[in-house]
Amino acid sequence: MGASGLATPYLTLAAILFCIGLYGALSKKNAVIVLLSIELMLNAVNLNLVAFSKFGAQPSLTGQIFSLFNITVAAAEAAVGIAILIALYRNKGTTDVGDMDSLKR
């Protein structure tokens, strides 16, 4: 079994996680669920980066370093997203993404 055979379960899991996150981001109406789905997709990307870094043709730390950068971006995205969501909830009184289509009060 080669290096690509060892990475197959990780890549399959990452693809399943990404598809679940994509489904949640595109089909749900609750903004909190949409944010959680985006986080799930980013974690699937992190899993891919680490798997390619460890099981690639030339194993190195590059994928793991990119994964750390991706984690920091995901944390910032979550903090800003929750702050925007709280502000919209205070103004609109709902977390439905269909009701958040205007910049006016």
N, C-alpha and C positions, 0 to 999 in steps of 0.2 A: 504494500500500500504506500503510495507516494505522499508527498506533502499536501497535494491538493485533495487527496482522499481524507486526510485528517481534518481538513478545514470544512468539509462538506456539511457536517451537522451544525456547525456554527453559522455558516452562510444560510442554511435552510431556516434555522431559527430566526436569524436576522430578517430574512425575507418575509417570514410569517408575521413577525412583530411589525415590520414596516407596512405590510398590507392591512393589518388590524388598525394601526394608527391612521393610515390613509382613509380607510373606511370611516373611522370615527370623525376625522377632520372634515370629510366631505358630506356626511349624512346627518350628523347630530345638530340640533338647534341650540343646545345649551353651550354657552361660551366657555364654561369651565371644562366641559368634556372635550371641546375642541382644543383647548390649551393642553390638556393631558394627552390627547392624541398626537399633537405635535411633539411633545416630549417623548412619547413612545417611538415616534419615527426617528428622532435624533438619537435615542439610545440604540436603535437598530443600526444606524450609521456607525455609531461608536463600536458596536460589536463587529461590524464588518472591518473597520479600520484596524482593530486589534487582531482579528483573525488573519487579515492579509499581512499584517506586520509580522506575526509569529510564523505563519505557515507559507509565506511567499517564497519565491525563487531565491531571494537573498534576504533572509530574516534580518531585520534592523528595528530600531526604536522609532522610526519615522511615523508609522501609523499610530503608535501609542502617544507620541507627542501631539499629533493632530487630534487624537481623541481627547487629550486634556484641553486643548484649545476649544474643541467642540463642547466639552462639558461647561467651560466658563461662559461660552456664548449661550448655551441652553439655560444656565442659571440667570444670566442677565435678561434673557428673553422671558423667562418665567416671572421674574420680578417686575419688569416693565409691563408685561401682559396682565398680571394680576392687578397692578396699580391702575391701568387703564380700565380694566373690567370693573373695579370698585367705583371708579369715577362715573362710568356709564351707568352702573346700577343705581348710584345715588341720584343721577339725573333722570333716568328713564324708569327705574323701578322694576326692571326685568333683566334677565341674563340671556334672553332669546336673541340670537344673532340676526334674525330677520327684522327685529325692531331697532337695530343699531346701524341704520343706513344713512343717517344724516348727521351733519356736524352741528346742527342747531339744537337748542334745548327742546 
